[in-house]
Amino acid sequence: METNILDNETKDKIGFVTFIIEEFATSYKMNRQEAYRYLKKYGGIDYIFECWWALHIDNPFWAVRDIYKVCRNNGGYR
């Protein structure tokens, strides 16, 4: 029986994505599902996955603002 074991970088990435979606939801008064849908629709999720390493070392406030700017530039309205 083969067991898939995630490497540390993948675990860190998953942990950060989960954390930052929650931070985004809290900052913009959404629940997690609304925040995820918004981020997915306006390119925020792609940005998070592409730039997670840089975002995760930044203050969460500034990381959320950067993600918001990406979504806003892609048609987001919040």
A tleap script that builds the chain and sets N, CA, C and O, in Angstrom:
source leaprc.protein.ff14SB
mol = sequence {
  NMET GLU THR ASN ILE LEU ASP ASN GLU THR
  LYS ASP LYS ILE GLY PHE VAL THR PHE ILE
  ILE GLU GLU PHE ALA THR SER TYR LYS MET
  ASN ARG GLN GLU ALA TYR ARG TYR LEU LYS
  LYS TYR GLY GLY ILE ASP TYR ILE PHE GLU
  CYS TRP TRP ALA LEU HIE ILE ASP ASN PRO
  PHE TRP ALA VAL ARG ASP ILE TYR LYS VAL
  CYS ARG ASN ASN GLY GLY TYR CARG
}
set mol.1.N position { 0.852 -1.174 0.000 }
set mol.1.CA position { 0.000 0.000 0.000 }
set mol.1.C position { 0.900 1.240 0.000 }
set mol.1.O position { 1.763 1.394 0.864 }
set mol.2.N position { 0.685 2.109 -0.971 }
set mol.2.CA position { 1.503 3.318 -1.099 }
set mol.2.C position { 0.805 4.485 -0.395 }
set mol.2.O position { -0.393 4.704 -0.576 }
set mol.3.N position { 1.559 5.217 0.398 }
set mol.3.CA position { 1.024 6.365 1.102 }
set mol.3.C position { 1.612 7.634 0.496 }
set mol.3.O position { 2.829 7.763 0.372 }
set mol.4.N position { 0.750 8.559 0.125 }
set mol.4.CA position { 1.227 9.840 -0.384 }
set mol.4.C position { 1.552 10.746 0.791 }
set mol.4.O position { 0.699 11.033 1.630 }
set mol.5.N position { 2.779 11.185 0.836 }
set mol.5.CA position { 3.206 12.061 1.912 }
set mol.5.C position { 3.564 13.402 1.292 }
set mol.5.O position { 4.356 13.475 0.352 }
set mol.6.N position { 2.977 14.452 1.824 }
set mol.6.CA position { 3.260 15.786 1.317 }
set mol.6.C position { 4.610 16.258 1.825 }
set mol.6.O position { 4.975 16.018 2.977 }
set mol.7.N position { 5.345 16.930 0.955 }
set mol.7.CA position { 6.606 17.501 1.412 }
set mol.7.C position { 6.324 18.765 2.233 }
set mol.7.O position { 5.205 19.278 2.234 }
set mol.8.N position { 7.339 19.251 2.918 }
set mol.8.CA position { 7.155 20.396 3.811 }
set mol.8.C position { 6.703 21.645 3.079 }
set mol.8.O position { 5.875 22.395 3.596 }
set mol.9.N position { 7.235 21.886 1.880 }
set mol.9.CA position { 6.839 23.081 1.134 }
set mol.9.C position { 5.358 23.047 0.771 }
set mol.9.O position { 4.673 24.067 0.844 }
set mol.10.N position { 4.871 21.884 0.384 }
set mol.10.CA position { 3.452 21.747 0.048 }
set mol.10.C position { 2.589 21.960 1.279 }
set mol.10.O position { 1.552 22.619 1.200 }
set mol.11.N position { 2.997 21.418 2.407 }
set mol.11.CA position { 2.262 21.630 3.659 }
set mol.11.C position { 2.238 23.113 4.025 }
set mol.11.O position { 1.203 23.639 4.433 }
set mol.12.N position { 3.384 23.785 3.878 }
set mol.12.CA position { 3.450 25.220 4.176 }
set mol.12.C position { 2.544 26.010 3.250 }
set mol.12.O position { 1.857 26.935 3.685 }
set mol.13.N position { 2.540 25.654 1.987 }
set mol.13.CA position { 1.719 26.349 0.995 }
set mol.13.C position { 0.233 26.191 1.324 }
set mol.13.O position { -0.519 27.166 1.306 }
set mol.14.N position { -0.181 24.970 1.622 }
set mol.14.CA position { -1.580 24.701 1.971 }
set mol.14.C position { -1.965 25.472 3.229 }
set mol.14.O position { -3.041 26.065 3.295 }
set mol.15.N position { -1.092 25.460 4.213 }
set mol.15.CA position { -1.362 26.188 5.448 }
set mol.15.C position { -1.502 27.680 5.203 }
set mol.15.O position { -2.386 28.325 5.768 }
set mol.16.N position { -0.636 28.231 4.367 }
set mol.16.CA position { -0.703 29.658 4.083 }
set mol.16.C position { -1.964 30.010 3.300 }
set mol.16.O position { -2.639 30.988 3.621 }
set mol.17.N position { -2.284 29.228 2.282 }
set mol.17.CA position { -3.481 29.518 1.476 }
set mol.17.C position { -4.722 29.489 2.356 }
set mol.17.O position { -5.582 30.362 2.244 }
set mol.18.N position { -4.819 28.506 3.217 }
set mol.18.CA position { -5.951 28.421 4.141 }
set mol.18.C position { -6.005 29.641 5.055 }
set mol.18.O position { -7.068 30.227 5.259 }
set mol.19.N position { -4.862 30.017 5.598 }
set mol.19.CA position { -4.766 31.166 6.495 }
set mol.19.C position { -5.145 32.465 5.787 }
set mol.19.O position { -5.919 33.256 6.326 }
set mol.20.N position { -4.612 32.693 4.593 }
set mol.20.CA position { -4.817 33.984 3.941 }
set mol.20.C position { -6.241 34.137 3.416 }
set mol.20.O position { -6.760 35.252 3.365 }
set mol.21.N position { -6.876 33.039 3.028 }
set mol.21.CA position { -8.294 33.126 2.632 }
set mol.21.C position { -9.133 33.535 3.827 }
set mol.21.O position { -10.038 34.359 3.695 }
set mol.22.N position { -8.847 32.975 4.980 }
set mol.22.CA position { -9.563 33.357 6.208 }
set mol.22.C position { -9.311 34.820 6.553 }
set mol.22.O position { -10.241 35.533 6.931 }
set mol.23.N position { -8.069 35.276 6.429 }
set mol.23.CA position { -7.738 36.682 6.689 }
set mol.23.C position { -8.468 37.605 5.713 }
set mol.23.O position { -8.980 38.652 6.109 }
set mol.24.N position { -8.514 37.221 4.457 }
set mol.24.CA position { -9.211 38.001 3.440 }
set mol.24.C position { -10.699 38.074 3.780 }
set mol.24.O position { -11.300 39.147 3.719 }
set mol.25.N position { -11.281 36.955 4.130 }
set mol.25.CA position { -12.704 36.896 4.485 }
set mol.25.C position { -13.006 37.817 5.662 }
set mol.25.O position { -13.981 38.567 5.634 }
set mol.26.N position { -12.183 37.760 6.679 }
set mol.26.CA position { -12.378 38.600 7.853 }
set mol.26.C position { -12.242 40.076 7.504 }
set mol.26.O position { -13.045 40.900 7.942 }
set mol.27.N position { -11.229 40.405 6.718 }
set mol.27.CA position { -10.969 41.803 6.357 }
set mol.27.C position { -12.105 42.413 5.550 }
set mol.27.O position { -12.403 43.598 5.698 }
set mol.28.N position { -12.734 41.627 4.708 }
set mol.28.CA position { -13.778 42.149 3.823 }
set mol.28.C position { -15.167 41.650 4.189 }
set mol.28.O position { -16.080 41.660 3.362 }
set mol.29.N position { -15.319 41.215 5.435 }
set mol.29.CA position { -16.616 40.841 6.003 }
set mol.29.C position { -17.363 39.816 5.142 }
set mol.29.O position { -18.532 39.999 4.800 }
set mol.30.N position { -16.660 38.744 4.806 }
set mol.30.CA position { -17.237 37.638 4.042 }
set mol.30.C position { -17.077 36.361 4.859 }
set mol.30.O position { -16.279 36.306 5.795 }
set mol.31.N position { -17.838 35.344 4.497 }
set mol.31.CA position { -17.523 34.039 5.060 }
set mol.31.C position { -16.473 33.391 4.160 }
set mol.31.O position { -16.175 33.918 3.087 }
set mol.32.N position { -15.920 32.281 4.570 }
set mol.32.CA position { -14.830 31.656 3.817 }
set mol.32.C position { -15.236 31.264 2.402 }
set mol.32.O position { -14.454 31.419 1.464 }
set mol.33.N position { -16.457 30.755 2.247 }
set mol.33.CA position { -16.902 30.334 0.924 }
set mol.33.C position { -17.036 31.534 -0.018 }
set mol.33.O position { -16.635 31.459 -1.179 }
set mol.34.N position { -17.593 32.629 0.477 }
set mol.34.CA position { -17.711 33.837 -0.347 }
set mol.34.C position { -16.337 34.363 -0.733 }
set mol.34.O position { -16.111 34.754 -1.878 }
set mol.35.N position { -15.429 34.368 0.224 }
set mol.35.CA position { -14.074 34.850 -0.046 }
set mol.35.C position { -13.396 33.976 -1.095 }
set mol.35.O position { -12.762 34.494 -2.014 }
set mol.36.N position { -13.523 32.669 -0.970 }
set mol.36.CA position { -12.906 31.768 -1.944 }
set mol.36.C position { -13.490 32.016 -3.333 }
set mol.36.O position { -12.743 32.121 -4.307 }
set mol.37.N position { -14.812 32.109 -3.434 }
set mol.37.CA position { -15.442 32.335 -4.743 }
set mol.37.C position { -15.002 33.662 -5.350 }
set mol.37.O position { -14.723 33.744 -6.547 }
set mol.38.N position { -14.943 34.689 -4.527 }
set mol.38.CA position { -14.498 36.003 -4.993 }
set mol.38.C position { -13.053 35.930 -5.489 }
set mol.38.O position { -12.743 36.407 -6.581 }
set mol.39.N position { -12.184 35.341 -4.695 }
set mol.39.CA position { -10.776 35.221 -5.069 }
set mol.39.C position { -10.608 34.377 -6.333 }
set mol.39.O position { -9.776 34.697 -7.182 }
set mol.40.N position { -11.370 33.330 -6.461 }
set mol.40.CA position { -11.304 32.471 -7.649 }
set mol.40.C position { -11.777 33.234 -8.883 }
set mol.40.O position { -11.148 33.162 -9.938 }
set mol.41.N position { -12.875 33.959 -8.754 }
set mol.41.CA position { -13.469 34.675 -9.887 }
set mol.41.C position { -12.563 35.786 -10.405 }
set mol.41.O position { -12.485 36.011 -11.613 }
set mol.42.N position { -11.875 36.484 -9.495 }
set mol.42.CA position { -11.114 37.667 -9.878 }
set mol.42.C position { -9.594 37.474 -9.847 }
set mol.42.O position { -8.850 38.453 -9.791 }
set mol.43.N position { -9.133 36.235 -9.882 }
set mol.43.CA position { -7.712 35.961 -10.030 }
set mol.43.C position { -6.883 35.969 -8.758 }
set mol.43.O position { -5.663 35.819 -8.815 }
set mol.44.N position { -7.522 36.141 -7.620 }
set mol.44.CA position { -6.793 36.171 -6.356 }
set mol.44.C position { -6.170 34.839 -5.991 }
set mol.44.O position { -5.051 34.792 -5.481 }
set mol.45.N position { -6.884 33.763 -6.247 }
set mol.45.CA position { -6.359 32.426 -5.920 }
set mol.45.C position { -5.123 32.128 -6.754 }
set mol.45.O position { -4.125 31.624 -6.240 }
set mol.46.N position { -5.195 32.442 -8.041 }
set mol.46.CA position { -4.026 32.217 -8.903 }
set mol.46.C position { -2.833 33.025 -8.406 }
set mol.46.O position { -1.708 32.526 -8.369 }
set mol.47.N position { -3.083 34.267 -8.026 }
set mol.47.CA position { -2.027 35.133 -7.506 }
set mol.47.C position { -1.432 34.558 -6.219 }
set mol.47.O position { -0.214 34.549 -6.043 }
set mol.48.N position { -2.286 34.086 -5.336 }
set mol.48.CA position { -1.811 33.504 -4.073 }
set mol.48.C position { -0.899 32.306 -4.358 }
set mol.48.O position { 0.177 32.191 -3.771 }
set mol.49.N position { -1.327 31.423 -5.252 }
set mol.49.CA position { -0.514 30.240 -5.557 }
set mol.49.C position { 0.783 30.604 -6.267 }
set mol.49.O position { 1.814 29.976 -6.026 }
set mol.50.N position { 0.746 31.606 -7.135 }
set mol.50.CA position { 1.954 32.007 -7.848 }
set mol.50.C position { 2.954 32.718 -6.934 }
set mol.50.O position { 4.164 32.544 -7.079 }
set mol.51.N position { 2.450 33.513 -6.000 }
set mol.51.CA position { 3.316 34.390 -5.191 }
set mol.51.C position { 3.286 34.062 -3.713 }
set mol.51.O position { 3.634 34.909 -2.891 }
set mol.52.N position { 2.885 32.867 -3.357 }
set mol.52.CA position { 2.691 32.556 -1.947 }
set mol.52.C position { 3.960 32.740 -1.134 }
set mol.52.O position { 3.898 33.165 0.020 }
set mol.53.N position { 5.098 32.430 -1.712 }
set mol.53.CA position { 6.334 32.520 -0.949 }
set mol.53.C position { 6.596 33.959 -0.516 }
set mol.53.O position { 6.968 34.197 0.633 }
set mol.54.N position { 6.412 34.905 -1.403 }
set mol.54.CA position { 6.616 36.318 -1.055 }
set mol.54.C position { 5.510 36.818 -0.135 }
set mol.54.O position { 5.781 37.558 0.810 }
set mol.55.N position { 4.272 36.424 -0.399 }
set mol.55.CA position { 3.150 36.881 0.419 }
set mol.55.C position { 3.252 36.372 1.853 }
set mol.55.O position { 2.905 37.091 2.791 }
set mol.56.N position { 3.715 35.161 2.029 }
set mol.56.CA position { 3.697 34.584 3.379 }
set mol.56.C position { 4.728 35.213 4.311 }
set mol.56.O position { 4.610 35.074 5.528 }
set mol.57.N position { 5.734 35.900 3.777 }
set mol.57.CA position { 6.699 36.558 4.655 }
set mol.57.C position { 6.314 38.001 4.944 }
set mol.57.O position { 6.953 38.673 5.754 }
set mol.58.N position { 5.266 38.474 4.276 }
set mol.58.CA position { 4.779 39.832 4.478 }
set mol.58.C position { 3.781 39.839 5.639 }
set mol.58.O position { 3.261 38.796 6.034 }
set mol.59.N position { 3.529 41.019 6.170 }
set mol.59.CA position { 2.487 41.189 7.175 }
set mol.59.C position { 1.156 40.792 6.541 }
set mol.59.O position { 0.891 41.185 5.405 }
set mol.60.N position { 0.308 40.026 7.234 }
set mol.60.CA position { -0.965 39.601 6.643 }
set mol.60.C position { -1.820 40.770 6.140 }
set mol.60.O position { -2.517 40.632 5.135 }
set mol.61.N position { -1.774 41.902 6.819 }
set mol.61.CA position { -2.532 43.075 6.382 }
set mol.61.C position { -2.119 43.473 4.971 }
set mol.61.O position { -2.972 43.706 4.114 }
set mol.62.N position { -0.813 43.552 4.727 }
set mol.62.CA position { -0.316 43.965 3.414 }
set mol.62.C position { -0.518 42.875 2.372 }
set mol.62.O position { -0.774 43.179 1.207 }
set mol.63.N position { -0.410 41.628 2.763 }
set mol.63.CA position { -0.657 40.527 1.829 }
set mol.63.C position { -2.107 40.560 1.354 }
set mol.63.O position { -2.376 40.397 0.163 }
set mol.64.N position { -3.038 40.770 2.278 }
set mol.64.CA position { -4.456 40.852 1.913 }
set mol.64.C position { -4.699 42.038 0.989 }
set mol.64.O position { -5.459 41.930 0.027 }
set mol.65.N position { -4.063 43.163 1.273 }
set mol.65.CA position { -4.220 44.340 0.395 }
set mol.65.C position { -3.680 44.073 -1.001 }
set mol.65.O position { -4.290 44.482 -1.989 }
set mol.66.N position { -2.548 43.395 -1.092 }
set mol.66.CA position { -1.998 43.051 -2.409 }
set mol.66.C position { -2.955 42.143 -3.177 }
set mol.66.O position { -3.173 42.330 -4.374 }
set mol.67.N position { -3.516 41.175 -2.490 }
set mol.67.CA position { -4.461 40.258 -3.133 }
set mol.67.C position { -5.707 41.026 -3.570 }
set mol.67.O position { -6.237 40.788 -4.655 }
set mol.68.N position { -6.169 41.940 -2.731 }
set mol.68.CA position { -7.321 42.761 -3.087 }
set mol.68.C position { -7.050 43.582 -4.348 }
set mol.68.O position { -7.911 43.688 -5.222 }
set mol.69.N position { -5.856 44.158 -4.438 }
set mol.69.CA position { -5.497 44.957 -5.615 }
set mol.69.C position { -5.528 44.120 -6.886 }
set mol.69.O position { -5.987 44.587 -7.928 }
set mol.70.N position { -5.042 42.889 -6.804 }
set mol.70.CA position { -5.078 41.998 -7.961 }
set mol.70.C position { -6.528 41.748 -8.370 }
set mol.70.O position { -6.863 41.824 -9.552 }
set mol.71.N position { -7.380 41.453 -7.402 }
set mol.71.CA position { -8.791 41.199 -7.699 }
set mol.71.C position { -9.460 42.452 -8.273 }
set mol.71.O position { -10.234 42.372 -9.226 }
set mol.72.N position { -9.156 43.586 -7.691 }
set mol.72.CA position { -9.726 44.850 -8.174 }
set mol.72.C position { -9.322 45.114 -9.619 }
set mol.72.O position { -10.144 45.547 -10.427 }
set mol.73.N position { -8.070 44.857 -9.944 }
set mol.73.CA position { -7.580 45.044 -11.316 }
set mol.73.C position { -8.232 44.063 -12.308 }
set mol.73.O position { -8.239 44.300 -13.516 }
set mol.74.N position { -8.768 42.978 -11.783 }
set mol.74.CA position { -9.435 41.983 -12.625 }
set mol.74.C position { -10.955 42.102 -12.569 }
set mol.74.O position { -11.655 41.173 -12.973 }
set mol.75.N position { -11.480 43.221 -12.081 }
set mol.75.CA position { -12.910 43.461 -12.073 }
set mol.75.C position { -13.612 43.273 -10.756 }
set mol.75.O position { -14.833 43.419 -10.693 }
set mol.76.N position { -12.892 42.954 -9.699 }
set mol.76.CA position { -13.502 42.787 -8.386 }
set mol.76.C position { -14.001 44.125 -7.855 }
set mol.76.O position { -13.445 45.169 -8.197 }
set mol.77.N position { -15.017 44.111 -7.046 }
set mol.77.CA position { -15.669 45.350 -6.606 }
set mol.77.C position { -15.601 45.610 -5.123 }
set mol.77.O position { -15.975 46.706 -4.704 }
set mol.78.N position { -15.149 44.679 -4.291 }
set mol.78.CA position { -15.114 44.905 -2.847 }
set mol.78.C position { -13.901 45.664 -2.435 }
set mol.78.O position { -13.719 45.939 -1.249 }
savepdb mol mol.pdb
quit
